[in-house]
Amino acid sequence: MGKKDMTEKALLSFNDVFADIMNNILFHGKQVVREGDLEQGRERSVYSGEKGFREQGKVFV
C-alpha cells in the first residue's frame, strides 16, 4: 500500500472530513451528511483470498 493511500484512509477516518467530502461530491455542497450522525465502522474484516481466508484492517463504511 502506498503512502498516499494510507494518508487518504487516515483523513477519511475523521467524521468531519468524511462528511465534508461526501456532501461536496454527492450533494454539491448541501449539508446532508452531518458529522454527528456518523459512526465508526468495523476496523477488521475477513475475506476469501487466493491463499484462503485473510484479515483486512481498518474498513470504514
Backbone as numpy.savetxt, mean C-alpha at the origin, in Angstrom:
# Nx Ny Nz CAx CAy CAz Cx Cy Cz
14.56 -6.33 -5.04 13.70 -5.16 -5.04 14.60 -3.93 -5.04
14.30 -3.00 -5.91 15.11 -1.79 -6.01 14.81 -0.81 -4.90
15.73 0.10 -4.69 15.58 1.11 -3.64 14.35 1.98 -3.89
14.07 2.30 -5.14 12.90 3.11 -5.49 11.62 2.43 -5.03
11.50 1.12 -5.25 10.31 0.39 -4.83 10.14 0.42 -3.32
11.24 0.29 -2.58 11.17 0.30 -1.13 10.73 1.67 -0.62
11.22 2.73 -1.24 10.85 4.08 -0.84 9.38 4.33 -1.12
8.92 3.90 -2.28 7.52 4.08 -2.65 6.61 3.34 -1.67
6.94 2.11 -1.35 6.14 1.33 -0.41 6.15 1.95 0.97
7.29 2.49 1.37 7.38 3.14 2.68 6.47 4.36 2.73
6.48 5.16 1.67 5.61 6.35 1.63 4.13 5.97 1.63
3.78 4.94 0.88 2.37 4.53 0.80 1.87 3.93 2.11
2.76 3.59 3.02 2.32 3.04 4.31 1.77 4.12 5.24
1.98 5.40 4.89 1.42 6.50 5.68 0.03 6.81 5.15
-0.96 6.77 6.05 -2.35 6.96 5.64 -2.59 8.30 4.95
-1.95 9.37 5.42 -2.18 10.68 4.81 -1.63 10.74 3.38
-0.49 10.12 3.16 0.11 10.10 1.82 -0.75 9.24 0.89
-1.16 8.07 1.38 -1.99 7.18 0.57 -3.30 7.86 0.18
-3.95 8.50 1.15 -5.22 9.19 0.88 -5.03 10.30 -0.15
-3.98 11.08 -0.03 -3.72 12.15 -0.99 -3.52 11.61 -2.40
-2.75 10.54 -2.51 -2.49 9.96 -3.83 -3.77 9.41 -4.44
-4.53 8.66 -3.66 -5.77 8.09 -4.18 -6.77 9.18 -4.59
-6.90 10.20 -3.75 -7.83 11.28 -4.07 -7.43 12.00 -5.35
-6.15 12.21 -5.55 -5.70 12.91 -6.75 -5.81 12.05 -8.01
-5.47 10.78 -7.90 -5.50 9.90 -9.07 -6.92 9.49 -9.43
-7.67 9.02 -8.44 -8.99 8.47 -8.71 -10.12 9.49 -8.75
-10.00 10.54 -7.95 -11.12 11.47 -7.78 -10.76 12.90 -8.18
-9.69 13.06 -8.94 -9.28 14.36 -9.48 -9.18 15.45 -8.41
-8.64 15.08 -7.24 -8.40 16.03 -6.17 -9.54 16.17 -5.17
-10.70 15.61 -5.47 -11.83 15.69 -4.53 -11.54 14.83 -3.31
-11.82 15.36 -2.11 -11.53 14.67 -0.85 -12.58 13.57 -0.60
-12.31 12.35 -1.10 -13.21 11.21 -0.93 -12.63 10.24 0.10
-11.36 9.88 -0.08 -10.66 9.00 0.85 -10.05 9.88 1.94
-10.40 9.59 3.19 -9.89 10.37 4.31 -8.90 9.54 5.13
-7.87 10.21 5.60 -6.82 9.54 6.37 -7.38 8.74 7.54
-8.35 9.32 8.26 -8.91 8.66 9.43 -9.77 7.45 9.12
-10.18 7.30 7.87 -11.02 6.16 7.48 -10.21 4.94 7.09
-8.90 5.09 6.99 -8.04 3.99 6.54 -7.53 3.17 7.72
-7.32 1.88 7.45 -6.75 0.97 8.44 -5.53 0.31 7.84
-4.63 -0.13 8.70 -3.44 -0.85 8.25 -3.86 -2.21 7.73
-3.34 -2.59 6.58 -3.62 -3.91 6.01 -2.72 -4.96 6.60
-2.85 -6.16 6.10 -2.01 -7.26 6.57 -0.54 -6.96 6.26
0.33 -7.34 7.17 1.75 -7.13 6.94 2.41 -8.33 6.29
1.76 -9.46 6.30 2.33 -10.66 5.69 1.23 -11.40 4.93
1.62 -12.03 3.85 0.71 -12.89 3.11 1.50 -14.09 2.60
0.77 -15.10 2.18 1.40 -16.32 1.66 0.89 -16.52 0.24
1.79 -16.89 -0.65 1.38 -17.18 -2.02 2.11 -18.43 -2.51
1.56 -19.03 -3.55 2.16 -20.23 -4.11 3.11 -19.83 -5.24
4.39 -20.01 -5.01 5.41 -19.66 -5.99 5.94 -20.91 -6.69
6.97 -20.71 -7.48 7.57 -21.83 -8.22 8.13 -22.90 -7.28
8.59 -22.48 -6.11 9.20 -23.42 -5.16 8.27 -23.76 -4.02
6.96 -23.69 -4.25 5.99 -24.00 -3.20 5.47 -22.71 -2.57
4.93 -22.84 -1.39 4.38 -21.67 -0.71 5.49 -20.76 -0.23
5.29 -19.47 -0.41 6.28 -18.47 -0.01 5.59 -17.38 0.79
6.34 -16.75 1.66 5.80 -15.65 2.47 6.22 -14.32 1.86
5.30 -13.39 1.91 5.55 -12.06 1.37 5.23 -11.06 2.47
6.09 -10.10 2.70 5.89 -9.15 3.77 5.35 -7.81 3.28
4.80 -7.05 4.20 4.33 -5.69 3.98 3.36 -5.59 2.80
2.20 -6.20 2.95 1.14 -6.10 1.95 0.16 -5.05 2.43
-0.07 -4.01 1.65 -0.98 -2.95 2.02 -2.14 -2.95 1.06
-3.32 -2.98 1.62 -4.53 -2.92 0.79 -5.46 -1.88 1.29
